[in-house]
Amino acid sequence: MRKFRLKNKEKEELSDQDIAQYRDFENVVANYNKALDSVHKKPLYRQPKTFLILLVIVLIAYVISEATRTKEHPRPTPIELEE
């Protein structure tokens, strides 16, 4: 097992003014609502970037499967009949 070491360095206390400077609950709630709406309201095929990424992944998977299939089972050549 790994041994973890915790370093307890003494840190200076933040003042109430420093803490209040970084509080922005309106921005947090706005970002949350924006992320929530964009995920659930738009269908996947309506988001162009996501659709194109999925399409590229599917095409790459198809090309790879076709390439491996021809290596494993080559297409039979027609038998030439002698006359």
TIMI-2910 file (N, C-alpha, C, CB; in pm, 1 decimal, decimal comma, always signed):
<rs>
+----------+----------+----------+----------+----------+----------+----------+----------+----------+----------+----------+----------+------+
!      n_x !      n_y !      n_z !     ca_x !     ca_y !     ca_z !      c_x !      c_y !      c_z !     cb_x !     cb_y !     cb_z ! resn !
+----------+----------+----------+----------+----------+----------+----------+----------+----------+----------+----------+----------+------+
!    +82,6 !   -118,4 !     +0,0 !     +0,0 !     +0,0 !     +0,0 !    +87,0 !   +124,6 !     +0,0 !    -94,0 !     -0,1 !   +120,0 !  Met !
!    +33,4 !   +228,6 !    -54,9 !   +105,5 !   +354,8 !    -57,1 !    +90,1 !   +426,2 !    +76,5 !    +55,7 !   +443,8 !   -171,9 !  Arg !
!   +191,0 !   +496,4 !   +109,2 !   +183,8 !   +578,3 !   +229,3 !   +171,3 !   +723,5 !   +185,1 !   +309,0 !   +556,9 !   +321,6 !  Lys !
!    +70,4 !   +786,5 !   +234,1 !    +47,6 !   +925,8 !   +200,2 !    +93,6 !  +1013,6 !   +315,6 !   -101,1 !   +951,3 !   +167,5 !  Phe !
!   +155,1 !  +1121,4 !   +281,4 !   +199,7 !  +1215,8 !   +382,3 !   +122,3 !  +1345,8 !   +366,0 !   +352,3 !  +1240,5 !   +372,1 !  Arg !
!    +66,7 !  +1389,8 !   +471,5 !     -4,7 !  +1516,5 !   +470,5 !    +84,0 !  +1623,0 !   +531,0 !   -138,5 !  +1506,3 !   +546,9 !  Leu !
!    +92,5 !  +1731,8 !   +462,2 !   +173,2 !  +1842,5 !   +512,1 !    +78,6 !  +1947,1 !   +569,8 !   +263,4 !  +1903,3 !   +399,1 !  Lys !
!    +88,7 !  +1969,7 !   +693,5 !     +5,3 !  +2068,7 !   +760,2 !    +86,2 !  +2196,7 !   +779,7 !    -47,4 !  +2014,9 !   +896,5 !  Asn !
!    +95,6 !  +2270,4 !   +674,4 !   +165,7 !  +2397,8 !   +684,0 !    +68,5 !  +2500,5 !   +739,6 !   +222,5 !  +2442,7 !   +545,2 !  Lys !
!   +120,2 !  +2587,6 !   +816,3 !    +36,0 !  +2692,7 !   +870,6 !     +6,1 !  +2793,2 !   +760,9 !   +103,3 !  +2761,4 !   +991,7 !  Glu !
!   -122,2 !  +2817,5 !   +741,1 !   -164,3 !  +2911,9 !   +639,3 !   -226,3 !  +3031,7 !   +707,7 !   -263,4 !  +2847,2 !   +539,7 !  Lys !
!   -212,3 !  +3144,3 !   +645,5 !   -269,4 !  +3263,8 !   +705,5 !   -421,2 !  +3263,1 !   +686,8 !   -207,0 !  +3391,5 !   +643,8 !  Glu !
!   -489,1 !  +3312,2 !   +783,7 !   -634,7 !  +3315,3 !   +781,2 !   -681,3 !  +3420,9 !   +681,9 !   -692,0 !  +3343,6 !   +922,2 !  Glu !
!   -788,2 !  +3389,8 !   +611,3 !   -845,9 !  +3486,4 !   +519,3 !   -943,5 !  +3575,3 !   +594,5 !   -915,9 !  +3415,5 !   +401,3 !  Leu !
!   -943,7 !  +3699,4 !   +556,3 !  -1037,7 !  +3791,1 !   +620,8 !  -1175,3 !  +3776,5 !   +555,7 !   -987,5 !  +3938,5 !   +611,2 !  Ser !
!  -1274,9 !  +3828,8 !   +622,8 !  -1411,1 !  +3823,1 !   +567,9 !  -1421,1 !  +3900,2 !   +436,8 !  -1512,1 !  +3879,1 !   +669,1 !  Asp !
!  -1343,5 !  +4004,5 !   +423,1 !  -1345,1 !  +4083,1 !   +299,9 !  -1286,6 !  +4001,8 !   +183,7 !  -1266,2 !  +4214,6 !   +318,8 !  Gln !
!  -1181,3 !  +3927,2 !   +208,3 !  -1122,2 !  +3842,5 !   +103,8 !  -1218,6 !  +3732,1 !    +61,6 !   -990,1 !  +3780,7 !   +152,9 !  Asp !
!  -1288,2 !  +3675,2 !   +156,5 !  -1384,2 !  +3569,7 !   +126,0 !  -1501,0 !  +3625,5 !    +46,9 !  -1434,2 !  +3503,1 !   +254,5 !  Ile !
!  -1552,3 !  +3740,4 !    +86,6 !  -1667,5 !  +3801,8 !    +19,1 !  -1633,4 !  +3843,3 !   -122,9 !  -1716,9 !  +3922,9 !    +97,7 !  Ala !
!  -1506,1 !  +3868,2 !   -148,0 !  -1464,4 !  +3910,0 !   -281,7 !  -1489,5 !  +3801,2 !   -385,8 !  -1316,9 !  +3947,7 !   -281,0 !  Gln !
!  -1480,1 !  +3674,6 !   -346,2 !  -1493,6 !  +3564,4 !   -440,9 !  -1631,0 !  +3499,7 !   -438,3 !  -1389,7 !  +3460,8 !   -413,1 !  Tyr !
!  -1722,9 !  +3549,3 !   -359,6 !  -1858,7 !  +3494,7 !   -355,9 !  -1938,7 !  +3553,9 !   -470,3 !  -1927,7 !  +3523,8 !   -219,6 !  Arg !
!  -1987,6 !  +3467,8 !   -554,7 !  -2071,9 !  +3512,6 !   -665,9 !  -2174,4 !  +3403,3 !   -692,6 !  -1986,5 !  +3543,7 !   -795,2 !  Asp !
!  -2273,7 !  +3394,3 !   -607,5 !  -2371,9 !  +3288,4 !   -617,4 !  -2460,3 !  +3302,4 !   -740,9 !  -2456,9 !  +3286,2 !   -493,6 !  Phe !
!  -2483,8 !  +3423,9 !   -785,5 !  -2566,1 !  +3444,2 !   -904,8 !  -2498,9 !  +3382,2 !  -1027,0 !  -2591,7 !  +3594,6 !   -928,3 !  Glu !
!  -2369,2 !  +3399,0 !  -1036,8 !  -2294,4 !  +3342,7 !  -1148,7 !  -2294,6 !  +3189,8 !  -1142,7 !  -2150,2 !  +3395,8 !  -1149,0 !  Asn !
!  -2281,9 !  +3134,2 !  -1023,3 !  -2282,6 !  +2989,0 !  -1007,4 !  -2418,5 !  +2932,3 !  -1048,4 !  -2249,5 !  +2950,0 !   -861,4 !  Val !
!  -2525,6 !  +2994,6 !  -1003,5 !  -2660,0 !  +2947,8 !  -1036,9 !  -2687,1 !  +2964,5 !  -1186,2 !  -2765,6 !  +3023,8 !   -954,8 !  Val !
!  -2642,1 !  +3072,8 !  -1245,8 !  -2662,2 !  +3094,7 !  -1388,9 !  -2588,5 !  +2989,3 !  -1471,0 !  -2615,2 !  +3235,3 !  -1428,8 !  Ala !
!  -2464,7 !  +2958,9 !  -1432,9 !  -2389,0 !  +2855,6 !  -1504,2 !  -2453,9 !  +2719,0 !  -1488,9 !  -2245,0 !  +2850,6 !  -1453,6 !  Asn !
!  -2503,8 !  +2690,1 !  -1369,5 !  -2570,2 !  +2562,0 !  -1345,9 !  -2695,7 !  +2549,4 !  -1431,9 !  -2606,0 !  +2546,6 !  -1197,1 !  Tyr !
!  -2777,1 !  +2652,3 !  -1434,4 !  -2900,4 !  +2647,4 !  -1514,0 !  -2870,0 !  +2638,8 !  -1663,5 !  -2987,2 !  +2770,8 !  -1485,3 !  Asn !
!  -2767,6 !  +2707,4 !  -1707,0 !  -2729,5 !  +2701,8 !  -1848,7 !  -2684,7 !  +2561,1 !  -1886,4 !  -2617,0 !  +2803,3 !  -1879,0 !  Lys !
!  -2602,7 !  +2499,8 !  -1802,3 !  -2555,9 !  +2363,8 !  -1829,5 !  -2671,2 !  +2265,2 !  -1824,7 !  -2447,5 !  +2322,9 !  -1729,3 !  Ala !
!  -2760,5 !  +2281,7 !  -1730,6 !  -2873,9 !  +2191,3 !  -1716,4 !  -2967,8 !  +2201,5 !  -1835,8 !  -2949,5 !  +2221,0 !  -1587,7 !  Leu !
!  -2993,3 !  +2323,0 !  -1881,8 !  -3082,5 !  +2341,9 !  -1996,2 !  -3022,2 !  +2288,5 !  -2124,7 !  -3115,9 !  +2488,4 !  -2012,8 !  Asp !
!  -2893,7 !  +2313,3 !  -2145,4 !  -2832,1 !  +2271,5 !  -2270,9 !  -2822,0 !  +2120,1 !  -2281,4 !  -2694,2 !  +2333,3 !  -2284,6 !  Ser !
!  -2814,0 !  +2050,3 !  -2170,3 !  -2800,8 !  +1905,3 !  -2173,7 !  -2934,2 !  +1839,0 !  -2202,5 !  -2744,3 !  +1854,1 !  -2042,4 !  Val !
!  -3039,4 !  +1887,2 !  -2142,1 !  -3165,2 !  +1815,2 !  -2147,5 !  -3264,2 !  +1865,1 !  -2252,6 !  -3228,7 !  +1821,3 !  -2015,7 !  His !
!  -3250,1 !  +1984,3 !  -2301,3 !  -3351,6 !  +2036,8 !  -2392,0 !  -3318,5 !  +2016,8 !  -2538,9 !  -3371,8 !  +2181,8 !  -2365,8 !  Lys !
!  -3191,7 !  +2013,9 !  -2574,2 !  -3154,6 !  +1997,5 !  -2714,7 !  -3127,9 !  +1851,4 !  -2744,1 !  -3031,1 !  +2082,6 !  -2749,6 !  Lys !
!  -3190,1 !  +1797,5 !  -2848,7 !  -3155,3 !  +1661,0 !  -2888,0 !  -3012,9 !  +1656,8 !  -2942,9 !  -3255,3 !  +1607,4 !  -2993,1 !  Pro !
!  -2956,0 !  +1538,9 !  -2938,2 !  -2815,9 !  +1522,0 !  -2976,0 !  -2791,2 !  +1559,1 !  -3121,9 !  -2772,2 !  +1378,8 !  -2951,3 !  Leu !
!  -2884,5 !  +1527,9 !  -3210,1 !  -2863,1 !  +1555,8 !  -3351,3 !  -2877,9 !  +1704,2 !  -3384,1 !  -2959,7 !  +1475,1 !  -3434,8 !  Tyr !
!  -2922,7 !  +1784,0 !  -3290,2 !  -2934,2 !  +1928,4 !  -3312,2 !  -2809,1 !  +2004,0 !  -3267,6 !  -3055,6 !  +1982,6 !  -3238,4 !  Arg !
!  -2718,6 !  +1936,3 !  -3202,0 !  -2593,6 !  +2000,2 !  -3161,6 !  -2487,7 !  +1963,7 !  -3264,8 !  -2549,9 !  +1956,1 !  -3016,7 !  Gln !
!  -2449,4 !  +2058,2 !  -3348,6 !  -2362,5 !  +2025,1 !  -3462,6 !  -2226,5 !  +1967,5 !  -3423,5 !  -2340,9 !  +2147,5 !  -3545,7 !  Pro !
!  -2162,7 !  +2023,3 !  -3323,7 !  -2029,0 !  +1974,1 !  -3287,7 !  -2035,9 !  +1831,2 !  -3235,7 !  -1964,3 !  +2065,4 !  -3182,1 !  Lys !
!  -2130,7 !  +1805,5 !  -3147,6 !  -2143,9 !  +1672,1 !  -3091,0 !  -2182,4 !  +1571,7 !  -3198,7 !  -2247,5 !  +1671,6 !  -2978,4 !  Thr !
!  -2271,2 !  +1610,6 !  -3286,9 !  -2314,5 !  +1521,7 !  -3394,4 !  -2198,2 !  +1487,6 !  -3486,5 !  -2428,3 !  +1585,7 !  -3474,5 !  Phe !
!  -2117,3 !  +1586,5 !  -3520,9 !  -2004,2 !  +1560,7 !  -3609,8 !  -1899,7 !  +1471,1 !  -3542,4 !  -1940,0 !  +1693,0 !  -3653,4 !  Leu !
!  -1876,0 !  +1491,9 !  -3414,4 !  -1780,2 !  +1407,6 !  -3343,0 !  -1828,0 !  +1263,1 !  -3340,6 !  -1758,9 !  +1459,1 !  -3199,5 !  Ile !
!  -1956,1 !  +1243,1 !  -3310,7 !  -2010,4 !  +1106,9 !  -3310,5 !  -2006,6 !  +1044,6 !  -3449,6 !  -2153,9 !  +1107,2 !  -3258,0 !  Leu !
!  -2035,1 !  +1124,0 !  -3551,1 !  -2031,8 !  +1073,6 !  -3687,8 !  -1890,4 !  +1030,3 !  -3727,1 !  -2083,4 !  +1180,3 !  -3785,0 !  Leu !
!  -1790,9 !  +1107,8 !  -3689,6 !  -1651,7 !  +1072,8 !  -3720,1 !  -1612,2 !   +944,7 !  -3646,7 !  -1556,2 !  +1188,8 !  -3681,1 !  Val !
!  -1653,3 !   +931,5 !  -3520,3 !  -1622,2 !   +810,6 !  -3444,0 !  -1684,7 !   +688,4 !  -3508,2 !  -1670,4 !   +824,2 !  -3299,7 !  Ile !
!  -1809,3 !   +700,3 !  -3551,9 !  -1877,8 !   +587,4 !  -3615,8 !  -1810,0 !   +551,8 !  -3747,9 !  -2027,0 !   +620,5 !  -3639,6 !  Val !
!  -1771,2 !   +651,5 !  -3826,3 !  -1704,6 !   +624,1 !  -3954,0 !  -1568,2 !   +557,5 !  -3933,0 !  -1687,6 !   +754,3 !  -4033,9 !  Leu !
!  -1494,8 !   +602,5 !  -3833,3 !  -1364,7 !   +540,1 !  -3804,7 !  -1384,0 !   +395,4 !  -3760,5 !  -1288,5 !   +619,7 !  -3695,7 !  Ile !
!  -1484,4 !   +370,3 !  -3677,1 !  -1512,0 !   +233,7 !  -3632,9 !  -1551,4 !   +145,7 !  -3751,3 !  -1623,2 !   +232,8 !  -3526,5 !  Ala !
!  -1629,4 !   +199,0 !  -3845,0 !  -1670,3 !   +122,8 !  -3963,4 !  -1549,4 !    +89,6 !  -4051,5 !  -1775,1 !   +201,9 !  -4044,6 !  Tyr !
!  -1463,4 !   +186,9 !  -4072,3 !  -1345,2 !   +164,1 !  -4156,7 !  -1253,5 !    +60,6 !  -4092,6 !  -1268,2 !   +296,2 !  -4180,2 !  Val !
!  -1235,2 !    +69,0 !  -3963,1 !  -1150,6 !    -28,0 !  -3893,5 !  -1210,9 !   -167,6 !  -3901,2 !  -1131,0 !    +13,0 !  -3746,9 !  Ile !
!  -1342,7 !   -177,3 !  -3884,6 !  -1405,8 !   -309,7 !  -3890,9 !  -1397,0 !   -368,6 !  -4031,1 !  -1552,5 !   -301,2 !  -3847,0 !  Ser !
!  -1411,5 !   -286,3 !  -4132,5 !  -1399,4 !   -334,8 !  -4270,2 !  -1256,5 !   -378,4 !  -4299,6 !  -1443,2 !   -226,2 !  -4369,8 !  Glu !
!  -1159,9 !   -304,9 !  -4249,2 !  -1019,9 !   -339,7 !  -4273,9 !   -983,4 !   -471,3 !  -4206,0 !   -927,2 !   -227,6 !  -4224,7 !  Ala !
!  -1030,8 !   -491,5 !  -4085,6 !   -999,2 !   -616,6 !  -4016,4 !  -1076,5 !   -733,5 !  -4075,8 !  -1030,0 !   -604,1 !  -3867,2 !  Thr !
!  -1194,7 !   -708,9 !  -4127,4 !  -1273,2 !   -818,0 !  -4184,7 !  -1208,6 !   -868,9 !  -4313,4 !  -1417,5 !   -772,0 !  -4212,0 !  Arg !
!  -1155,3 !   -781,6 !  -4394,5 !  -1093,2 !   -826,8 !  -4518,8 !   -962,5 !   -900,8 !  -4491,5 !  -1067,9 !   -707,9 !  -4611,8 !  Thr !
!   -894,7 !   -868,5 !  -4382,3 !   -772,0 !   -941,7 !  -4348,8 !   -804,4 !  -1081,8 !  -4297,8 !   -690,3 !   -864,8 !  -4243,3 !  Lys !
!   -908,9 !  -1095,2 !  -4220,8 !   -944,3 !  -1224,8 !  -4164,3 !  -1009,1 !  -1316,8 !  -4268,2 !  -1038,0 !  -1206,0 !  -4046,1 !  Glu !
!  -1101,9 !  -1261,8 !  -4343,6 !  -1174,9 !  -1340,5 !  -4442,6 !  -1167,2 !  -1269,9 !  -4577,6 !  -1323,1 !  -1361,5 !  -4399,4 !  His !
!  -1065,7 !  -1299,6 !  -4656,5 !  -1056,5 !  -1233,5 !  -4786,8 !  -1171,8 !  -1277,5 !  -4877,5 !   -920,7 !  -1264,6 !  -4853,8 !  Pro !
!  -1208,7 !  -1189,4 !  -4965,2 !  -1319,3 !  -1219,4 !  -5056,2 !  -1276,3 !  -1330,0 !  -5153,1 !  -1363,7 !  -1091,3 !  -5134,3 !  Arg !
!  -1364,2 !  -1424,2 !  -5174,9 !  -1327,8 !  -1533,3 !  -5266,6 !  -1322,7 !  -1483,3 !  -5411,2 !  -1428,4 !  -1650,3 !  -5254,3 !  Pro !
!  -1227,8 !  -1536,2 !  -5484,8 !  -1218,4 !  -1501,6 !  -5626,8 !  -1303,6 !  -1599,0 !  -5705,8 !  -1070,4 !  -1504,0 !  -5676,7 !  Thr !
!  -1364,0 !  -1554,3 !  -5812,6 !  -1447,3 !  -1646,5 !  -5891,3 !  -1359,9 !  -1752,4 !  -5960,2 !  -1530,4 !  -1568,0 !  -5997,1 !  Pro !
!  -1412,3 !  -1872,0 !  -5965,8 !  -1339,4 !  -1983,2 !  -6028,3 !  -1359,5 !  -1974,6 !  -6178,3 !  -1387,5 !  -2122,0 !  -5973,3 !  Ile !
!  -1248,8 !  -1977,6 !  -6248,8 !  -1258,0 !  -1970,3 !  -6393,8 !  -1283,2 !  -2111,5 !  -6447,2 !  -1128,0 !  -1908,4 !  -6456,0 !  Glu !
!  -1384,8 !  -2125,6 !  -6526,2 !  -1418,8 !  -2255,5 !  -6584,9 !  -1338,1 !  -2274,8 !  -6711,7 !  -1571,2 !  -2266,0 !  -6614,6 !  Leu !
!  -1278,1 !  -2393,1 !  -6724,9 !  -1201,2 !  -2424,0 !  -6843,5 !  -1294,6 !  -2479,7 !  -6949,5 !  -1087,6 !  -2523,6 !  -6811,7 !  Glu !
!  -1276,5 !  -2434,3 !  -7068,0 !  -1360,9 !  -2486,0 !  -7176,0 !  -1283,9 !  -2569,3 !  -7272,2 !  -1427,0 !  -2374,6 !  -7249,4 !  Glu !
+----------+----------+----------+----------+----------+----------+----------+----------+----------+----------+----------+----------+------+
</rs>
